[in-house]
Amino acid sequence: MAHPLFEKHQSLLQRAVEAVRRRTYWSAYSENPKTYGENAIEEGRQAFMAYLDAAFYLDQPGVMGRVIAEPSPYGLNLDISFPRCAPDALIAAAKGAMPTWVRAGPDLRAAVCAEILERLNARTMEIAHAVMHTTGQSLMMAFQTGGPHAQDRGLEALAQAWSEMKNVPETVVWEKPQGAHPPLVVEKRYTVAPRGIALLLACATSPTWNAYPALFASLATGNAVIVKPHPSAILPMAITVALARQTLKDAGFDANLVSLLVDDSGTPMAKDLAVNPDIRLVDCAGRTEYAEWFEDNARQAKVFTHKAGVNCVVVESTDDYKGMLRNLAVTLSLHSGQTSMAPQVILVSSEGITTPEGTHDAHQFGRDLALAIGTLVEDSARAVEVLGAIQGAATVACIDAMREFGNESGQILRDSSPLQHPHWPDARVHTPLLLRAEISDHHVFMEERFGPISFVVETATNSESLAVAERAMREKGGVTFAVYSTNPVMQQLAEETAMRAAVALSFNLTGGLSLTQSAAFSDYFGTGANPAATASLVDAAFVTNRFYVLETRRDAG
Amino acid sequence: MAHPLFEKHQSLLQRAVEAVRRRTYWSAYSENPKTYGENAIEEGRQAFMAYLDAAFYLDQPGVMGRVIAEPSPYGLNLDISFPRCAPDALIAAAKGAMPTWVRAGPDLRAAVCAEILERLNARTMEIAHAVMHTTGQSLMMAFQTGGPHAQDRGLEALAQAWSEMKNVPETVVWEKPQGAHPPLVVEKRYTVAPRGIALLLACATSPTWNAYPALFASLATGNAVIVKPHPSAILPMAITVALARQTLKDAGFDANLVSLLVDDSGTPMAKDLAVNPDIRLVDCAGRTEYAEWFEDNARQAKVFTHKAGVNCVVVESTDDYKGMLRNLAVTLSLHSGQTSMAPQVILVSSEGITTPEGTHDAHQFGRDLALAIGTLVEDSARAVEVLGAIQGAATVACIDAMREFGNESGQILRDSSPLQHPHWPDARVHTPLLLRAEISDHHVFMEERFGPISFVVETATNSESLAVAERAMREKGGVTFAVYSTNPVMQQLAEETAMRAAVALSFNLTGGLSLTQSAAFSDYFGTGANPAATASLVDAAFVTNRFYVLETRRDAG
């Protein structure tokens, strides 16, 4: 008899596995706010507001004190206090919780994970406000990215993990003929066994979307997970952890299979914990330098990182110049370029851009793109829905530094300026900075510049454009690569470039699809094969590295 | 239309995938010598002898000189010269060969790999003699392990790789509804893309068995493979590489997808090559210290190692004392303990061993096991079929050093002595050394002692036996763990120990199955989760880490 929880979620799991195999459009969780109820947004806001000035409840062991949440990029003072727990206490509790979880087996574990996702979905609007006020995303983006899209990614990882685990039978009788002698008969049992405890370091700009795949892949395969959110984005993952703990408890398991470790910028705890021998998996989405530290030092663990890179756009020709400009303007502006998918370098050759209306040179293109951005952000009420707020003050400093560069070289195509948010007077909102750069400025544009900063670079030829893009993405990493070309030869060369740089390639996006959109069950996020990431969301390697198969055999001849 | 080669091998591939999923007994390649023809053994011997005193033909680029094969452990002078090629030339050739191989796609690549296996199978007896005269295995073991068993393992890896690649569709149209607006329509293409060039370091004691899974997993997923055999076991992999190159060529591909890099002990080349940025996969079966070097230094690559450990046996009770002794004697003697599966430490508590005939104490057990080994090796003609020859002189030195330890502590249960081989007067044959050790000698028995050296260790309690085994395998690694117990509580504790140490567990082997036997399509070899190995043969992670999926999308709305 299957467990009732597995009966409840079995068809969802099967449908999700099918979706992963097909990769056509599918989504389990609605991205239409109305689905969540007439007053869902307001109810979510109230649920979120109730956390403010309060102590966040988490029944975890080893509490040593409390950490206060950082203020929102929108200027709201969060003042939520989270319990700070001793890592050793969380590890000890996690170890104690695992054996029962392992014995539960793949079906029940997957079902409990699906139940957590269902409950997360019910709390989508509350989490949306929490994501908005920690990451700076606009509410609508925080809702979609932090809610249904993150849940879909979590379900995608869960489905991959479940499917891979189900490829391993539980017990077999192995019977080998021995000619005239009686056969060798051996009873064998196979147990999907966890690697150990997973440390999940969530990021500041998209905490749930980046973390859910790892959370569910690790948990479904039997591991306990310690979630360490970025100090500036604790609340979304705190809500997630609290809900996961309650779900585990309700299903009869030890809540300590998922726990929250909070720290503040003054006393970071991740690095100490990551080298603990009991930590066997580390997932880290974050700054390149930070994530690389874990790759280099957490040698006892399998380390999955999503960093950033220098994403490139090569523009050679288009049959929709205006559509291209509009699409690029949106792509550069979405959440102020604060995702690892945002492009930084736009390469145009001195041969210009072929369009149905004639050829536009790189200078003209730069001016036109600046205008397109201007059109997008001229109405501040509409602009803030696209731009959101700048998550960290360091990003504003980076804009300032790059403006300096532009002033010195006299190549500012569109300056960045602060923007007044209609509802949040203290919100940190800045329009995108668009610069021109020469190939000789490669030390400037070929370093990652986080935030709404991009460069139009003129090359000698389209081949040089591809070569510069390839070098940037091979050396610095790349998550996205966009090429505008109607020329089949150029497209072929671009595909070869993408293969060598191991970066996903998007051709001729001029409509509603932005380069920075990555759909669960269809798009791979990162390849894991260039410096931008060691993992891909969600390929088979992302889940198969989280468990091993323990075999027990006994003579039965 | 499917390629004829795929049509030829499709059903074999499908059957192999089914076998991996079922894990019941199945084998694709016969382990009955007669299947290979009436005079197959003799014909194989002649084919092997034809290599002696000759130049091994390999049409590879960058030849810089030649390397001479080392003498056989059986005393035969091989005097085969292999071309030594410049690593840079092999890398350049491999890079040039890959794009066409990638475009061929998973089905055709898998079919070419299956064709290589079919041709290897036809050359089984020739390879058997090559394995015998490089590893020291007896001819019959070299035939089975180096021939059909190695081929089965290769096919198992190929099937896993093919199955994982086939989970990824080639093209889809992704169509996302947009409410009242027209849907977003995106054409997406997914290409299974190789990580790069794989460096495969084959070992000295079982070169084909350990190497074929990596060879076929890497090749099938699109990577080029440079095979670097151990200087003392070049011939089996040279034959394999030459045959793979010819098969690739016959199928219309560039032979440089597989190449052989030979070196000698004086001028080793593996470490330099392993840190080359173009090397993205490293497989290494070998000594712990050696393999760990690659784990620590080849940071640009995914590194899969199979090292060795301190395998333990815990004896608590048995209903077949004589069967157990006989089984242990064979296990300790097979190929003179020169596999990573051979046990080294046998733990018996001072409570003794419960049997139907009463309790035997640890001293009695030690004497009885020594006698069982004596019975096995008393007839030298029969003994050499089990023992084979000692592969390396260092192993004889290790036996001597451990005899010293035994002499000092006065605890030699059965001394090792040279044995005259009836056909090969200069063969390096030595009987197993069985020692008693105290728990306080842990610095001696808890270090890996390669070869036919084992220790009977008396513990205070059966719990201590499990605890010592757990510590040995957690700290030093373990590939196999054998427990003799008829007690369900003890069995349960043993399973928990195995789970914590991440080591495969065998209960009560008293019949024809030896602890050191690992069957393709059923047994996992290594877990990849303790220090003995970072990989498991053949689990999903072994193949999924060798490729990434490159996505190309374009607006089609």
Boltz contact constraints between the chains, C-beta under 6 A:
constraints:
  - contact:
      token1: [A, 21]
      token2: [B, 167]
      max_distance: 6.0
  - contact:
      token1: [A, 23]
      token2: [B, 169]
      max_distance: 6.0
  - contact:
      token1: [A, 23]
      token2: [B, 172]
      max_distance: 6.0
  - contact:
      token1: [A, 24]
      token2: [B, 172]
      max_distance: 6.0
  - contact:
      token1: [A, 24]
      token2: [B, 174]
      max_distance: 6.0
  - contact:
      token1: [A, 25]
      token2: [B, 174]
      max_distance: 6.0
  - contact:
      token1: [A, 25]
      token2: [B, 175]
      max_distance: 6.0
  - contact:
      token1: [A, 25]
      token2: [B, 176]
      max_distance: 6.0
  - contact:
      token1: [A, 164]
      token2: [B, 540]
      max_distance: 6.0
  - contact:
      token1: [A, 167]
      token2: [B, 21]
      max_distance: 6.0
  - contact:
      token1: [A, 169]
      token2: [B, 23]
      max_distance: 6.0
  - contact:
      token1: [A, 172]
      token2: [B, 23]
      max_distance: 6.0
  - contact:
      token1: [A, 172]
      token2: [B, 24]
      max_distance: 6.0
  - contact:
      token1: [A, 174]
      token2: [B, 24]
      max_distance: 6.0
  - contact:
      token1: [A, 174]
      token2: [B, 25]
      max_distance: 6.0
  - contact:
      token1: [A, 174]
      token2: [B, 522]
      max_distance: 6.0
  - contact:
      token1: [A, 175]
      token2: [B, 25]
      max_distance: 6.0
  - contact:
      token1: [A, 176]
      token2: [B, 25]
      max_distance: 6.0
  - contact:
      token1: [A, 184]
      token2: [B, 512]
      max_distance: 6.0
  - contact:
      token1: [A, 184]
      token2: [B, 513]
      max_distance: 6.0
  - contact:
      token1: [A, 186]
      token2: [B, 513]
      max_distance: 6.0
  - contact:
      token1: [A, 193]
      token2: [B, 499]
      max_distance: 6.0
  - contact:
      token1: [A, 195]
      token2: [B, 529]
      max_distance: 6.0
  - contact:
      token1: [A, 499]
      token2: [B, 193]
      max_distance: 6.0
  - contact:
      token1: [A, 499]
      token2: [B, 550]
      max_distance: 6.0
  - contact:
      token1: [A, 504]
      token2: [B, 551]
      max_distance: 6.0
  - contact:
      token1: [A, 505]
      token2: [B, 552]
      max_distance: 6.0
  - contact:
      token1: [A, 506]
      token2: [B, 553]
      max_distance: 6.0
  - contact:
      token1: [A, 507]
      token2: [B, 554]
      max_distance: 6.0
  - contact:
      token1: [A, 508]
      token2: [B, 554]
      max_distance: 6.0
  - contact:
      token1: [A, 508]
      token2: [B, 555]
      max_distance: 6.0
  - contact:
      token1: [A, 509]
      token2: [B, 555]
      max_distance: 6.0
  - contact:
      token1: [A, 511]
      token2: [B, 555]
      max_distance: 6.0
  - contact:
      token1: [A, 511]
      token2: [B, 557]
      max_distance: 6.0
  - contact:
      token1: [A, 512]
      token2: [B, 184]
      max_distance: 6.0
  - contact:
      token1: [A, 513]
      token2: [B, 184]
      max_distance: 6.0
  - contact:
      token1: [A, 513]
      token2: [B, 186]
      max_distance: 6.0
  - contact:
      token1: [A, 522]
      token2: [B, 174]
      max_distance: 6.0
  - contact:
      token1: [A, 524]
      token2: [B, 549]
      max_distance: 6.0
  - contact:
      token1: [A, 524]
      token2: [B, 551]
      max_distance: 6.0
  - contact:
      token1: [A, 527]
      token2: [B, 548]
      max_distance: 6.0
  - contact:
      token1: [A, 528]
      token2: [B, 548]
      max_distance: 6.0
  - contact:
      token1: [A, 529]
      token2: [B, 195]
      max_distance: 6.0
  - contact:
      token1: [A, 529]
      token2: [B, 548]
      max_distance: 6.0
  - contact:
      token1: [A, 539]
      token2: [B, 549]
      max_distance: 6.0
  - contact:
      token1: [A, 540]
      token2: [B, 164]
      max_distance: 6.0
  - contact:
      token1: [A, 540]
      token2: [B, 544]
      max_distance: 6.0
  - contact:
      token1: [A, 541]
      token2: [B, 544]
      max_distance: 6.0
  - contact:
      token1: [A, 541]
      token2: [B, 545]
      max_distance: 6.0
  - contact:
      token1: [A, 544]
      token2: [B, 540]
      max_distance: 6.0
  - contact:
      token1: [A, 544]
      token2: [B, 541]
      max_distance: 6.0
  - contact:
      token1: [A, 544]
      token2: [B, 544]
      max_distance: 6.0
  - contact:
      token1: [A, 545]
      token2: [B, 541]
      max_distance: 6.0
  - contact:
      token1: [A, 548]
      token2: [B, 527]
      max_distance: 6.0
  - contact:
      token1: [A, 548]
      token2: [B, 528]
      max_distance: 6.0
  - contact:
      token1: [A, 548]
      token2: [B, 529]
      max_distance: 6.0
  - contact:
      token1: [A, 548]
      token2: [B, 536]
      max_distance: 6.0
  - contact:
      token1: [A, 549]
      token2: [B, 524]
      max_distance: 6.0
  - contact:
      token1: [A, 549]
      token2: [B, 539]
      max_distance: 6.0
  - contact:
      token1: [A, 550]
      token2: [B, 499]
      max_distance: 6.0
  - contact:
      token1: [A, 551]
      token2: [B, 504]
      max_distance: 6.0
  - contact:
      token1: [A, 551]
      token2: [B, 524]
      max_distance: 6.0
  - contact:
      token1: [A, 552]
      token2: [B, 505]
      max_distance: 6.0
  - contact:
      token1: [A, 553]
      token2: [B, 506]
      max_distance: 6.0
  - contact:
      token1: [A, 554]
      token2: [B, 507]
      max_distance: 6.0
  - contact:
      token1: [A, 554]
      token2: [B, 508]
      max_distance: 6.0
  - contact:
      token1: [A, 555]
      token2: [B, 508]
      max_distance: 6.0
  - contact:
      token1: [A, 555]
      token2: [B, 509]
      max_distance: 6.0
  - contact:
      token1: [A, 555]
      token2: [B, 511]
      max_distance: 6.0
  - contact:
      token1: [A, 557]
      token2: [B, 511]
      max_distance: 6.0
